[in-house]
Amino acid sequence: MNLALRRTAVLFGVFLLAFLVVAGFRKLPGMGGLSNLLNFGAKDRESNYVPERYTLSSKPALSPGEVEYLAALDEEFARLTAAVVPSVVSLQTEGVKRNFMQDWLGRVWVDEGYPVRGIGSGVVVSREGHVVTNEHVTNGKSRITVTMHDGKTYPAVVIGEDRALDIAVIRIKANREFKPLKFGDSDRVRQGQQALAIGNPFGLGETVTRGIISAKERTISDRQRDLFQTDAAINPGNSGGPLVNILGEIIGINVAIYSPDTEDEGFVGIGFSIPSNDVREVFEQILAKGRATRGWLGVRCYDWNPLIREKVGWYESGGVYIQDVVPESPAESSGLLPDDVVVRYNGKVVESRAQFFAQIQRTPVAREVDITVWRKGQEVTLKATVIDAEEAETLTQASGPVERSISDQAVIRDIGITVQGLTLLQRTRGARGVLISGIHPEGQAARRGLRVGDMILEINNARVDQPADFYDKLIASATEQQTSLTVQRERQVYRVRPFARVRLPEQEE
């Protein structure tokens, strides 16, 4: 027998022996076969287990009669929740985020963008399906989907937004009637009162938390003033949801939280809501005009620094310094003068420039207000009538047309830019420079990606404020050297690649 046959015979013998051993174990009494060996005696333990005895309590710790008031309160909160939740909606938003870019040649362009999705909350305030939410939830979003209490989803369209107050109004596109919540009177809200926050935190939907009004008139930014502070839990996704009182009335719209961890934001007991009276006013303005109306006086003012204090002799806390008064504005008509110090606005102490402007913007249009100023050591009270900020757009500074020579026109045409002055409203809001009103398709500006609506701030690092000043500096520079522009688009400032020197026919060599 050769070697291969011997190895085969040995392997067969080993397998046969193993089979016989297993079969033997299966036949042994009490062994239970191979499966029991593999279970390591589990069946033995089960067969020997003695059930545990237990006795559950049949009585609560306290009887209903002993907690009568707490039981009633518990029932009331449950009833309140059931009444308000159907009017609160969850929002899903979609949009495209685009970035302004500048290449190595200095050309400004917009990238293709990338899709962004978001969540938020809202509350139905009309039978027609108008929903109040936050402006930061809807801003820049091309698609908004509303999920109702019954699980049905509907598309929604934006009716109007107010970035200053962070309020947006959308309307649900559905052929049905909705159950709205009533606006409460936020002026009657008191510190310590109970409040419920309802919304869509982290996309969970229909979440109810309870707390109190911790404080009033909180300020968390220049735009977000006079807010309610609450300890009702508010988290990302709650934005736009309502804060309601024990009657189920809207007393605020949840807008922000305080979190010491900026990378992992979460509730730490401090949330903020926009008072309902402010929300209702903006809501009615948007439905009437498609936009919120903002009060405007026409002043430029600054907070204090040592030089200004020394100039006017004002060393008290608070107040704002009036640097300039816009011609033909309500401020000029009231008698406000440069170097005045505004100490009270409509009876309320003025503490800062931001607070002063917030008070003006929230003043109803056409309302007469008292302005108390400190002027050369005396307090003087003036009266001013606030106008709509949009109407102030018509108050533009007249620069007047300037006749240009043929060579000057050739330079302007080669660069390819026409500009106009900023409105007085834009200037009082802090804008500067000149606005591009036209771009010649064959000019250098078009090749560098400049657009109508861009603001030109500087020419060769020299500030420009008026169209005439812009053209004078441009013409003087463009025929002698390369010319650089500093441009602002939205909130970003760019240094545009220098324009090539413009050679006029008489300059050709």
C-alpha positions in Angstrom: 0.0 0.0 0.0 1.4 3.3 -1.0 1.8 6.3 1.2 -1.3 8.1 0.0 -3.6 5.2 0.7 -2.2 4.8 4.2 -2.9 8.5 5.0 -6.4 8.2 3.7 -7.1 5.1 5.8 -5.8 6.9 8.9 -8.0 9.9 8.4 -11.0 7.6 7.9 -10.2 5.8 11.1 -10.1 9.1 13.0 -13.4 10.2 11.8 -15.0 6.8 12.5 -13.7 6.9 16.1 -15.0 10.4 16.7 -18.5 9.4 15.4 -18.5 6.4 17.7 -17.6 8.6 20.7 -20.4 11.1 20.0 -22.9 8.3 19.5 -21.8 6.8 22.8 -22.4 10.1 24.7 -25.9 10.4 23.2 -26.8 7.0 24.6 -25.4 7.5 28.1 -28.2 8.1 30.7 -28.6 11.7 31.9 -26.1 13.1 29.4 -28.8 14.5 27.1 -26.8 14.1 23.9 -24.3 16.4 22.2 -26.6 19.4 22.1 -26.8 19.5 25.9 -23.0 19.3 26.2 -22.8 22.3 23.9 -25.3 24.2 26.1 -23.2 23.7 29.1 -26.0 22.5 31.3 -28.5 25.3 30.5 -31.4 22.9 30.7 -30.3 21.6 34.0 -30.3 25.0 35.4 -33.7 25.8 34.0 -35.2 22.5 35.4 -33.7 23.3 38.8 -34.8 27.0 38.9 -37.2 28.0 41.8 -39.5 31.0 40.9 -39.0 34.2 43.0 -41.8 35.4 45.1 -42.8 39.1 44.9 -45.5 41.5 46.1 -46.3 44.7 44.3 -47.8 47.7 46.0 -51.5 48.2 45.5 -51.7 51.8 46.8 -50.0 55.0 45.7 -47.8 56.9 48.1 -50.6 59.5 48.6 -54.3 59.3 47.9 -55.9 61.6 45.4 -57.6 63.5 48.3 -54.2 64.2 49.8 -52.9 65.9 46.6 -56.1 67.4 45.4 -54.6 70.6 44.2 -51.5 68.9 42.5 -53.8 66.5 40.8 -56.0 69.3 39.5 -52.9 71.2 38.3 -51.6 68.1 36.6 -54.9 67.7 34.8 -55.0 71.3 33.8 -51.5 71.2 32.2 -52.5 68.1 30.3 -55.6 69.8 29.1 -53.6 73.0 28.2 -51.1 70.9 26.2 -53.9 69.1 24.3 -55.4 72.5 23.4 -52.3 74.2 22.0 -50.3 71.4 20.4 -52.5 71.1 17.3 -51.7 74.7 16.4 -47.9 74.2 16.5 -46.2 73.0 13.3 -42.8 71.5 12.5 -40.8 73.0 9.6 -38.4 71.4 7.3 -36.5 73.7 5.0 -34.2 73.3 1.9 -32.0 75.8 0.2 -28.6 76.3 -1.5 -25.6 77.9 0.3 -23.4 80.0 -2.0 -20.1 81.6 -1.3 -18.5 84.6 -2.9 -15.0 83.7 -4.1 -12.1 85.6 -5.5 -9.6 83.9 -7.8 -5.9 84.6 -8.1 -6.6 87.1 -10.8 -8.7 89.2 -8.5 -12.0 88.3 -10.2 -15.1 87.9 -7.9 -17.5 85.1 -8.6 -20.1 83.0 -6.9 -19.6 79.2 -6.5 -22.3 76.7 -7.5 -23.2 76.2 -3.9 -24.3 73.2 -2.0 -27.7 72.1 -0.6 -28.5 72.9 3.0 -31.4 71.6 5.1 -32.8 72.9 8.3 -35.5 72.4 10.9 -37.6 74.8 12.9 -41.0 75.4 14.5 -43.9 77.7 13.9 -47.4 78.5 15.2 -50.6 78.9 13.3 -52.1 82.3 14.0 -54.9 82.5 11.4 -57.7 80.3 10.1 -56.3 80.8 6.6 -53.0 79.1 7.5 -50.6 81.9 8.3 -47.8 80.7 10.4 -45.3 82.8 12.5 -41.8 81.6 12.8 -38.2 83.0 12.9 -36.6 84.8 9.9 -33.4 82.8 10.4 -35.4 79.6 9.8 -36.8 80.7 6.4 -34.1 83.1 5.1 -32.6 81.9 1.9 -34.7 78.7 1.7 -36.3 77.8 -1.5 -38.5 75.1 -0.1 -40.5 75.0 3.1 -42.5 72.0 4.3 -45.0 72.1 7.2 -45.9 69.1 9.2 -49.2 69.3 11.1 -50.3 67.7 14.4 -52.2 65.0 12.4 -49.0 64.1 10.5 -50.1 65.7 7.2 -47.5 67.7 5.4 -48.0 70.8 3.2 -45.8 73.2 1.2 -45.6 76.8 2.4 -44.6 80.1 0.9 -43.0 83.1 2.6 -45.3 86.1 2.8 -42.7 88.4 4.4 -39.7 88.6 6.7 -38.3 91.0 9.2 -34.7 90.4 9.8 -34.4 93.2 12.5 -36.8 91.4 14.8 -36.1 87.9 13.4 -39.7 87.2 12.5 -41.1 85.6 9.3 -44.7 85.0 8.2 -45.4 82.0 5.9 -48.7 80.6 4.6 -49.6 77.0 4.3 -50.7 76.0 0.8 -53.7 73.9 1.6 -57.4 74.1 0.9 -58.6 73.7 4.5 -59.3 75.7 7.6 -56.7 75.8 10.4 -56.9 76.1 14.2 -55.0 79.3 15.2 -53.7 80.3 18.6 -54.5 83.8 20.0 -51.9 86.4 20.6 -51.7 87.3 24.2 -50.7 90.7 25.7 -47.0 90.5 26.4 -47.1 93.8 28.3 -49.1 92.0 31.0 -46.6 89.1 31.4 -44.9 89.1 34.8 -41.7 87.6 36.0 -42.4 84.2 37.7 -45.4 83.3 35.6 -45.8 79.8 34.2 -45.1 79.2 30.5 -45.0 76.3 28.1 -42.6 76.1 25.1 -43.7 74.0 22.2 -41.7 73.1 19.2 -39.6 70.7 17.1 -36.2 70.3 19.0 -33.7 68.3 17.1 -36.5 67.3 14.7 -38.4 65.3 17.3 -41.6 67.3 16.8 -44.4 68.3 19.2 -42.2 68.6 22.3 -43.7 70.4 25.3 -41.6 71.8 28.1 -42.6 73.9 31.1 -41.0 76.6 33.0 -41.4 80.2 34.2 -40.7 83.7 32.9 -37.3 84.1 34.4 -36.8 87.7 33.4 -38.0 90.5 31.0 -36.3 93.0 28.8 -33.2 90.9 28.2 -30.7 92.0 25.5 -28.5 89.4 23.7 -27.5 91.4 20.6 -27.9 94.8 19.0 -31.0 93.4 17.1 -32.4 91.2 19.8 -33.6 93.4 22.7 -36.4 93.4 25.3 -36.7 89.6 25.1 -38.3 87.3 27.6 -36.0 84.9 29.4 -37.4 81.5 30.3 -36.2 78.3 31.9 -38.6 76.2 29.8 -36.3 73.9 27.9 -35.5 75.3 24.4 -33.1 73.5 22.0 -32.1 73.8 18.3 -35.2 73.2 16.3 -37.4 75.1 18.8 -36.8 78.4 16.9 -40.1 79.9 15.8 -42.2 77.9 18.2 -44.6 79.6 20.6 -44.2 80.4 24.3 -47.7 80.2 25.8 -49.3 81.2 29.1 -51.7 79.1 31.1 -54.6 80.2 28.9 -52.9 78.9 25.8 -52.2 82.4 24.5 -49.0 83.2 22.6 -46.9 85.4 24.8 -43.7 85.0 22.8 -41.9 83.4 19.9 -38.8 81.3 20.9 -35.7 82.6 19.2 -32.5 81.7 20.9 -30.8 79.9 23.8 -27.7 80.7 25.8 -25.1 77.9 25.7 -21.5 78.2 27.0 -20.5 75.4 24.6 -20.6 76.9 21.1 -19.6 73.6 19.4 -22.3 71.5 21.1 -25.2 73.9 21.8 -27.8 72.6 24.1 -30.2 74.0 26.8 -28.7 75.0 30.1 -31.7 76.7 31.6 -31.7 80.0 29.7 -33.8 80.5 26.6 -35.2 83.7 25.0 -38.5 84.6 23.3 -39.7 87.7 21.3 -42.6 89.3 23.1 -46.0 88.7 21.4 -46.9 92.3 21.1 -43.8 92.9 18.9 -44.6 89.8 16.9 -48.2 90.7 16.3 -47.3 94.2 15.2 -44.8 92.8 12.6 -47.3 90.2 11.5 -50.0 92.7 10.8 -47.5 95.0 8.9 -46.3 92.1 6.7 -49.9 91.0 5.8 -50.8 94.6 5.0 -47.7 95.6 3.0 -45.7 92.5 2.5 -43.0 93.9 4.7 -42.4 95.2 8.2 -42.3 98.9 8.6 -39.5 100.5 10.6 -39.4 103.9 12.2 -36.7 106.4 11.1 -35.6 109.8 12.3 -32.5 110.6 10.3 -29.6 110.9 12.7 -26.1 109.5 12.8 -24.8 109.0 16.3 -22.0 107.3 18.2 -21.4 105.7 21.6 -18.9 107.5 23.8 -15.1 107.8 23.6 -12.9 110.1 25.6 -12.4 112.6 22.7 -16.2 113.0 22.2 -16.8 113.4 25.9 -14.2 116.1 26.1 -15.7 117.9 23.1 -19.2 118.2 24.5 -18.5 118.1 28.2 -20.7 115.0 28.9 -19.3 112.6 31.6 -22.4 110.9 32.7 -23.3 107.3 32.0 -25.7 106.5 29.1 -26.8 108.9 26.4 -25.7 108.9 22.7 -23.8 111.6 20.9 -25.5 113.1 17.7 -22.8 113.5 15.1 -25.0 114.5 12.2 -28.6 115.2 11.3 -29.9 114.3 7.8 -31.3 117.3 5.9 -35.1 117.2 5.4 -35.4 114.4 7.9 -37.8 114.2 11.0 -34.7 114.8 13.2 -34.0 118.1 11.5 -37.6 119.2 11.7 -37.6 118.4 15.4 -34.7 120.7 16.1 -32.1 118.1 16.8 -28.6 119.4 16.3 -25.1 117.9 15.9 -23.3 117.7 19.3 -26.6 117.1 21.1 -26.7 114.2 23.7 -29.9 112.2 23.6 -30.6 111.1 27.2 -34.3 110.0 26.9 -36.5 108.8 24.1 -40.2 108.8 24.7 -39.6 108.9 28.4 -37.2 105.9 28.4 -33.6 106.4 29.3 -31.2 106.0 26.4 -28.3 103.8 27.3 -26.5 103.1 24.0 -26.6 103.7 20.3 -27.9 100.2 19.6 -30.7 100.6 22.1 -31.6 104.1 20.7 -31.9 102.8 17.1 -33.9 99.8 18.3 -36.4 102.2 20.0 -36.7 104.3 16.9 -37.2 101.3 14.6 -39.9 99.9 16.8 -41.8 103.1 17.0 -45.0 103.0 14.9 -44.9 105.1 11.8 -46.4 108.6 12.1 -46.2 108.6 15.9 -45.0 111.7 17.6 -42.3 111.1 20.2 -40.5 113.2 22.9 -36.8 113.4 22.6 -34.9 114.8 25.6 -31.4 116.1 24.8 -28.6 117.6 26.8 -27.4 120.7 25.0 -24.7 123.0 26.4 -25.5 122.1 30.0 -29.3 122.1 29.8 -31.9 119.5 29.1 -34.2 120.3 26.1 -37.2 118.3 25.1 -38.1 118.1 21.4 -40.9 116.5 19.5 -40.4 114.4 16.4 -42.7 112.4 14.1 -41.2 109.1 13.1 -41.5 108.1 9.4 -41.3 104.8 7.5 -37.7 103.9 6.8 -38.7 102.8 3.3 -39.9 106.3 2.6 -36.5 107.6 3.6 -35.1 105.8 0.6 -36.4 108.7 -1.5 -34.3 111.1 0.4 -31.1 110.9 -1.6 -28.2 113.3 -1.6 -28.2 115.3 -4.9 -24.8 115.1 -6.5 -25.9 116.6 -9.8 -24.7 115.7 -13.2 -21.2 116.7 -14.1 -20.2 117.4 -17.7 -17.3 115.3 -18.8 -14.9 115.7 -21.7 -14.7 113.2 -24.5 -11.4 111.8 -23.1 -12.9 111.4 -19.6 -15.9 109.6 -21.1 -13.5 107.3 -22.9 -11.8 106.4 -19.7 -15.1 105.7 -17.9 -16.2 103.6 -20.9 -13.0 101.5 -20.9 -13.3 100.8 -17.2 -17.0 100.1 -17.7 -18.5 101.4 -14.5 -21.3 103.9 -13.8 -22.2 104.7 -10.2 -24.7 106.5 -8.1 -24.8 107.9 -4.6 -26.1 106.0 -1.6 -29.4 107.0 -0.1 -29.5 108.9 3.1 -31.1 105.8 4.8 -28.1 103.7 3.7 -25.7 106.2 5.0 -27.4 106.5 8.4 -27.2 102.8 8.7 -23.4 103.0 8.3 -23.0 102.2 4.6 -20.3 104.2 2.7 -18.9 104.5 -0.8 -20.8 104.6 -4.1 -23.2 102.1 -5.6 -22.5 100.5 -9.0 -25.6 101.2 -11.2 -24.3 100.0 -14.5 -21.6 97.7 -16.0 -20.5 98.0 -19.6 -20.3 94.4 -21.1 -17.1 95.2 -22.9 -15.4 97.0 -20.1 -12.6 95.9 -17.7 -15.1 95.8 -14.8 -17.2 93.1 -16.5 -14.1 90.9 -17.0 -13.3 91.1 -13.3 -16.8 90.0 -12.2 -18.1 93.3 -10.9 -21.9 93.6 -10.8 -24.7 96.1 -10.5 -25.3 96.6 -6.7 -21.7 96.2 -5.6 -20.5 99.1 -3.5 -17.1 100.7 -4.3 -15.4 101.8 -1.1 -12.0 102.9 -2.2 -9.9 103.7 -5.3 -6.2 103.0 -4.7 -6.9 102.9 -0.9 -8.4 106.4 -1.0 -12.0 106.5 0.3 -14.8 107.7 -2.1 -18.2 108.9 -0.9 -19.8 110.6 -3.9 -20.1 109.8 -7.6 -18.3 113.0 -8.6 -15.4 112.1 -6.2 -15.3 108.6 -7.7 -15.1 109.7 -11.3 -12.5 112.3 -10.5 -10.2 109.8 -8.7 -10.8 107.1 -11.4 -10.0 109.3 -14.3 -6.9 110.8 -12.6 -5.6 107.3 -11.8 -6.6 105.2 -14.8 -4.6 107.3 -17.4 -1.4 107.2 -15.3 -1.2 103.8 -13.7 -3.0 100.6 -12.8 -6.0 101.3 -10.6 -7.2 99.1 -7.8 -10.7 99.1 -6.3 -12.0 98.0 -2.9 -15.5 96.6 -3.3 -18.2 95.4 -0.9 -20.7 92.7 -2.0 -23.3 92.0 0.7 -21.2 91.6 3.8 -17.9 90.7 2.2 -15.2 93.2 1.2 -12.8 92.4 -1.7 -9.7 94.0 -3.2 -10.3 93.6 -7.0 -7.3 92.9 -9.3 -5.9 96.2 -10.5 -7.4 97.6 -13.8 -5.0 98.1 -16.6 -3.9 101.6 -17.5 -6.2 103.3 -20.0 -4.3 104.6 -23.0 -6.0 107.5 -24.8 -5.4 108.0 -28.5 -3.1 111.0 -27.9 -1.1 108.9 -25.4 -0.3 106.1 -27.9 3.4 105.7 -28.6 
